Amino acid sequence: MELRGKYVMLGEGVRGSLSKQVIAKYGLSDGREPQKYGLGMKELWEIDPAKHREGTVTHTMGWPLGSNAGGGSFIYHLDNNQVYVGFVVHLGYENPYVFPYMEFQQFKHHPMVAELLKGGKRIAYGARAITEGGWQSLPQTAFPGGVLLGCAAGMVNVPRIKGNHNAMLSGIEAAEAAHAAIAAGRSGDTLTEYDAAVRGGAIGRDLKKVRNVKPLWSRYGLTVSMGLGGLDMWTNTLGFSVLGTMKHGKSDAEATQKASKHKKIDYPKPDGTLSFDRLTNVAFSFTNHEESQPAHLKLKDPSVPVEVDWKEYAGPSTRYCPAGVYEFVGEGDDVRFQINFQNCVHCKTCDIKDPPQNIVWTTPQGGDGPNYPNM
C-alpha cells in the first residue's frame, strides 16, 4: 500500500521504524550526539480508597538502582481509586547484569510504596522506551518530503520528565510550515522552515536550557549531577552555561560492557503480591500476536546472539527486555537463542540496547501488540 502526500509527517514516537530508516538514509543525525534512551515500565493499580488522593504526584530518583544505573520513579493518583506506579531506568548502564524490570519490582517494596499498595491490586502493565538525548541528540528534523515530530526526533525534557508539550508544538510548527509551502505551490521538498522553527523556537529553548542534565547524570551519578545540573540550568536561564554543551559520547548499546568486567546481581524473587514475574505481568498488558505470523523481531545475523550476546555479554537480552521475549535455551555447546515474539509489548528496548545492534524491531503484521486499558 502506498500513501502519498505532498509532505509526510512522522509522529511514530520513540525509535520509530520509519523514522529510524529516514534518519539513516538522509544522515539526519550526522554531526549530532548519539540518541540516549530510558526504559519506562508502568503498572496500573486499584488501591484502598482511604489511601487514594486524586491528583497527587510523587517522583523519586535513584533507589533501588544505586550505582548500577540512573533512573527514578513516578506515582500518579488518578480517579476511581487508581494509581499509576512507574519506574524508569536509563539504558546507558554498563553492567550487562542489570535487570531493569527487577529493579522496578524491587522499588515497590520500599516502605512508602508498599504501604500505598497494601490491600490493592494490579490491573494493568506496560513498558516503553523514552528518548533522553535532548538538544545534543536532536537530528535534523526535516528531510525531502517530510518531517520528524515529537519523540520520533527526541524532544523529551529529561528533568521535567515531559515530552508531550514539545510533541504538540512540533505538530503545530509542522502544520504551519507545510501549509505555507503548499500555498506557495511547493511539495516534496525539505521544509527547512520547520527545522529552523524547532531549533529557534519554544522547543529549542526548552531543550537547550537543560541539555547538560542527562550527560552529567550519566558521567557523575545522581548526587553530583543534582548539584551541577541544577547550577547549570539556573545559569542557562540567564543565557549562558559554565559547562558549555556536554557530550553523551556513546550510544546505549556501546555503553554496555562485557560480562567479565562485572559481577552478577542477585535480585529478590517476586512475592506475587507487590512484585510479579515478567510473564505474569505481560498477561496484564493484554498483548496478542497471531502465532502463525512471521516474528517481527529480526536478526541481522542469527549466529550473533550466541557467539556475542551470550558468550561475551552473558545474554543481556534476557534481562533488558521487560516482557521476557528473549531466552537462551540449552547448555554448553547446545545453547540456542529463542525469540518469544508473542510476548512483545513494543517497547523497542532490544533495538536500542543490544550491544552488537543485531536485533531489529519491525512492525508486526495486522497491527497486533499490547492493548493497554487506561494506560
TASUL-V134936 format. One record per helix or strand of 3 or more residues. SS is the DSSP state (A for helix, B for strand). FROM is the first residue (numbers start at 1). TO is the last residue. If there is no record, write none. Layout:
SS&FROM&TO  SS&FROM&TO
//
This chain:
B&8&10  A&17&25  B&37&46  A&49&51  B&57&61  B&71&77  B&82&90  A&100&107  A&111&117  B&121&131  A&134&137  B&146&148  A&150&152  A&164&183  A&192&200  A&202&209  A&211&237  A&252&255  A&259&261  A&278&285  B&297&299  A&304&313  A&317&320  B&326&329  A&332&334  B&336&339  A&341&343  A&349&353  B&359&361  A&365&367
//
